Amino acid sequence: MAGVAALALLANPALSSATVDGYMQAFKMPGGTIKVELTGISSPTLVGCQVVVAETFGRDVHRGEVVLTGSPGAGTYTTPPLNTDWGYRVSATCIDADGETVLPPSPDTPQLGSAGSADIGLQTLGFLLGS
């Protein structure tokens, strides 16, 4: 019966409040890749974390599990080379016994604003990356 309850939480994370702590940060890298770093990941019942990098209009989507090391955990996911003319949304989620948590951006993430700022702009669902 416990397995059914755990499966229900994975299928419908809204059944419970999630308790994973941590942050994500995304970087546009040379060669057209996006590197996503997860830091400060902690939960006594952590199952795992994944990253989704999706082109703004859905033409290209990349998903990957992030292997975490340390306590609290940290890990990195890097996409294959992407179309540098497109914008991408980046999101990271972690699952524990309480459900799914969408990781917020790191407080160190540069904000889009002035012409000289980094080209990573904070959005509600993640980050928009583009040229």
N, C-alpha and C positions, 0 to 999 in steps of 0.2 A: 504494500500500500504506500510506503514512503517513496518508492520509485515513481509511482503515479503522481504523487504530489509534486515531486521535483520536476517531472516532465511537464506538469501543468504550469509550473512557474517559468520554465524555459519557453513554453509555447505562448504564455500570456503573462509577461512580466508585470503588468499592471495589477496582478492579484496581490502583490505585496510591495511594501516600500523597500527600495534598494539601499544598501549601506556601504558600497565600495567607495573608498576615498582615493583621490588621485587627480592628476591633470594630464592633458595632452598638449602638444605643441607641434606645429607643422612647419616645414622649411622647404622652399623651392630650391632644388639642388642643380648644379651644372649637369648637362646632359639630358635635361627634361624630366628628371625624376622628382618625386616629392617624398621627403623623409618625415615620418611621424614618430615622435618620441612620447612615450608614456612614462610618467614619473610619479613617485609617491603612492603607488598602488598598494592598498592594504584592505584586507577583509579576512576575518578568521575562517570564512567559508568560501573563499574565492574559487571559482571554477575555471575562468579564463577571460581573456580580453581579445577583441578584434577591432580592426580598423577598416573603414570603408572610404575609398576615394572615388567620388563620382563626378563625372563631367556634368556641368550645370544643367544641360538639356538631356541628360541620360544617354548620350551616345557612347559613353565609355565608363565602365565601372570596374574597380579593382577591390578585392576583399582579401584580408590576410589576418591570420592569428598572430598575436604578439607573444613571444616567449619572454617571460619576466624572470629577472634574477634579482637577488638581494631582498632585504626586508627593511623598509618597504620596497616593493618591486619596481623595476624599471625595465623598459624594453623598447625596441625600435622596429618599425616596419618601413621598407623602402619600396616604392612602386617601380615597375619597369619604366622605360622611357615613355613619356606621354606627349600628346600633341601640345606644343607650347603656345599655340594660338587659341586654345580653349581655356576656360576657367573651370576650376574643380572645387567641389565641396569635400571637406574632410571631417569625418566623425569617428569617434572611438567609443566603444561600449565594453563594459565588463559585467560578468554575470557571477553572482554568488547565491547562496541559499535564499536570500531575500528577494532576488529578482535581478533585473537588468538596470545598470546605471550608465547614463550617457555622461562621459567625462567632460568637465568644463575645460576651457582653455587655461593654460598656465598663466598666473599673474604676470609673468615675464614676457608674454606674447605682445609684439609690437602692434599698435592699433593703426588702421588706415586713417589718414587724415591729410597731412601736408604732402606736397609733391616729393619731399625728400624722405618720407617714411617708407618702411618696408611694404612690399606689395602683398602682405597677408592681412586681409580684412576680416574682422570678427563679425560673424552672423549668428543668428539664433541657433542654427543647426550645426554649426561648425565653422569652417573657414572657407573663404573663396580665394582660390589661387589662380592667377592667370598672368599673361604678359601685359 
